Amino acid sequence: MLFLVISTPRPERPSEWAAARRKSWDWWEPLEKKGVVKWYYARAGRGAVALFDVESHEHLHELLNGWSELIPVTLDVYPLIDIAASKLFLASQLAPKAASATRKRR
């Protein structure tokens, strides 16, 4: 399951969290190697954005808590649908309409 997660840190001075931010790279690295994190980018200014590929909501919950333990943040979570699955879903929605239109023309 794919989730886009955007973090917004608390409004403290960035310098107060510099050491924790540096330490967070050690937390992200093994997740990237395992493929759990597809990519991770720092946002301009403050915060970060990451794409998680997890097998369950519980696994995502564990990861989000781990992220928040490193740096206190607000996390916006967006469930995503793989583009191939999205195309199949769209095709299934269009198929009944196409069949109905064909019957009406007869």
N, C-alpha and C positions, 0 to 999 in steps of 0.2 A: 504494500500500500504506500502510495506516495503522498508526502505532506510537505508543503512549503511553509517554513516557519520564519517569521520576521521578529527580531528582538529589538526592544527599545529599553535601554538602561535607565535606571533611576537618575534623577537630575543632579547627582553629585559631580564634583570636578573630575574630569577624565583622569587627571594625574593621580587621584586617590585610588583608582582601580587599575593602574598601569601594570602592576605586578600580577594581578589576577588575570588580566587580559593576556599577558605573555604566557602564563601558566595554562591558559585555556587551549593554546595550540597543541599542547601535549595530550589533552583530552580528545581533541578533534582528530588527530592523526590516525590512531588505530581504527576509529569509526570509518574514516575514509578508506583505509586499506581493506576493511571488511566489506565495503560497499553499502554500509548502512547509511552513510552520508555520501550522497552523489556529488555534492559540491557545497562549499561554504565560502562566503565572501563577507568581508567587513563592509559596512555601509559608510558612505562619505559622512564625516562628522562622527557619529557614534552609532553603535548597534551592529547587527549582523543579520545575514539571511542565509538559510540553509535548506537544502532539499534532502529529506529523509526518505529512505525506502525500507520500511519495517514490515514485519510479518503480523503484527497485532497492535491494537490500541494500547495494550498494556506495555508493550515494548516502547512505543512512542512516549507514553507517560513517564516511564523510567528515564528515557533520554532527556525529556524536557525538564524533569526534576534535577538531573545531573547538570544540565546547562545552567539552571537557576541557582544551583549551589555554587558554581564557579563565580558567577556575576549576577547580582540581583537584577532581574529584567522583567518586563512585561512581554509575553510571547503571543503573537497573533499566529494562529494555525489555520492553514487552508488545505483541506483535502483535495487532491488532484486525481484526475483520471488519465491514464495512459492514452496517448493519441490513437493507438490502434483500437483500444476498447471504446473510445469515444466515437470513432468512425463506425464501428459495429452497432453501437447504440443508436446513432443517428440513422443508419440504414434501416434498422428495425422500426424506427418511428415513421420513416418515409414509406416503407413497403406497404402498409395497410392503406395509406392515402393513394398510392399509385394504383393499387388493385381496385380501389373504390372508383377512381377516376376512369379506369378502363371499363368497368361495368356500366358506368353512367353513359359512356359514349356509344354503347351498343344499342 
